[in-house]
Amino acid sequence: MTLAIALEPAPIETDAYGVVRVSRTRVTLDTVVTAFLEGCTPEEIGEQYPSLQLPDIYLVIGYYLRHRDEVHTYLSERQRQANIIQQEAEQRFNPIGIRDRLLARRNQSR
């Protein structure tokens, strides 16, 4: 019996917004890598994200392990963008005192 050995490409793709996702899902590369770095096993990641297939999780983790520098650069850029968006949102919608404002609004409507 001969074992057929074939290379499987990592099941990841970049969407129109530049976000890398596991192919055919909405789960981001960020999500899988972060869960892995926090100590989750591929099986645990699969339990948390049922749209992912276990072989795909292993391939994505393998991709990360082979391309750590590039993935960390990508993750750093995503975090930088998230921080900018958060700052812009906080400037537009001041989070300080939001609970008090919402409670006051609720009490006015009664």
C-alpha positions as CSV (number, residue, x, y, z in Angstrom):
1,M,0.0,0.0,0.0
2,T,1.3,3.4,-1.0
3,L,0.4,6.5,1.0
4,A,-0.5,9.4,-1.3
5,I,1.2,12.5,0.1
6,A,-0.3,15.9,-1.0
7,L,0.4,19.4,0.2
8,E,-2.7,21.1,1.5
9,P,-2.8,24.9,1.2
10,A,-3.9,26.8,4.3
11,P,-7.6,27.4,4.1
12,I,-7.4,31.1,4.5
13,E,-8.5,34.0,2.3
14,T,-8.5,37.7,2.5
15,D,-11.9,39.4,2.2
16,A,-12.6,42.7,0.4
17,Y,-11.7,44.7,3.5
18,G,-8.3,43.0,4.0
19,V,-9.4,40.8,6.8
20,V,-8.0,37.2,6.7
21,R,-10.6,34.6,7.4
22,V,-10.8,30.8,7.5
23,S,-12.1,29.9,4.0
24,R,-15.9,29.5,3.7
25,T,-16.4,30.9,7.2
26,R,-16.7,34.3,9.0
27,V,-14.0,33.3,11.5
28,T,-10.9,35.4,11.3
29,L,-7.3,34.3,11.5
30,D,-7.1,36.6,14.5
31,T,-9.6,34.5,16.3
32,V,-8.0,31.1,15.7
33,V,-4.4,32.4,16.4
34,T,-5.5,34.2,19.6
35,A,-7.3,31.1,20.9
36,F,-4.3,29.0,20.1
37,L,-1.9,31.4,21.9
38,E,-4.2,31.5,24.9
39,G,-3.7,27.7,25.2
40,C,-6.8,26.3,23.4
41,T,-6.3,23.0,21.6
42,P,-7.6,22.7,18.0
43,E,-10.5,20.6,19.4
44,E,-11.4,23.4,21.8
45,I,-11.3,25.9,19.1
46,G,-13.6,23.7,17.0
47,E,-16.0,23.5,20.0
48,Q,-16.1,27.3,20.3
49,Y,-16.5,27.9,16.5
50,P,-18.6,25.1,15.1
51,S,-18.4,26.5,11.6
52,L,-14.7,25.5,11.5
53,Q,-13.7,22.0,10.5
54,L,-11.0,20.4,12.7
55,P,-8.6,19.7,9.8
56,D,-8.9,23.4,8.7
57,I,-8.0,24.5,12.3
58,Y,-4.9,22.4,12.2
59,L,-3.9,23.8,8.8
60,V,-4.4,27.4,10.0
61,I,-2.4,26.7,13.2
62,G,0.3,25.1,11.0
63,Y,0.3,28.2,8.7
64,Y,0.7,30.4,11.8
65,L,3.6,28.3,13.1
66,R,5.4,28.5,9.7
67,H,4.7,32.3,9.3
68,R,4.8,33.7,12.8
69,D,6.6,36.9,11.9
70,E,4.1,37.8,9.1
71,V,1.1,36.8,11.1
72,H,2.3,38.8,14.1
73,T,2.8,41.8,11.8
74,Y,-0.7,41.4,10.4
75,L,-2.2,41.0,14.0
76,S,-0.3,44.1,15.1
77,E,-1.7,46.1,12.2
78,R,-5.2,44.8,12.9
79,Q,-4.9,45.9,16.6
80,R,-3.6,49.3,15.6
81,Q,-6.6,49.8,13.3
82,A,-9.0,48.6,16.1
83,N,-7.4,51.1,18.4
84,I,-8.0,54.0,15.9
85,I,-11.6,52.9,15.4
86,Q,-12.2,52.8,19.1
87,Q,-10.6,56.2,19.7
88,E,-12.8,57.7,16.9
89,A,-15.9,56.1,18.4
90,E,-15.1,57.4,21.8
91,Q,-14.6,60.9,20.5
92,R,-18.0,60.8,18.7
93,F,-19.8,59.1,21.6
94,N,-18.2,59.9,25.0
95,P,-18.3,56.7,27.1
96,I,-17.9,58.6,30.3
97,G,-21.2,58.8,32.1
98,I,-23.0,56.7,29.6
99,R,-24.8,54.6,32.2
100,D,-26.1,57.7,34.0
101,R,-27.3,59.2,30.7
102,L,-29.1,56.0,29.7
103,L,-30.8,55.7,33.1
104,A,-31.9,59.3,33.0
105,R,-33.3,58.8,29.5
106,R,-35.1,55.7,30.7
107,N,-36.6,57.5,33.7
108,Q,-37.8,60.4,31.5
109,S,-39.7,57.9,29.3
110,R,-41.7,56.5,32.2
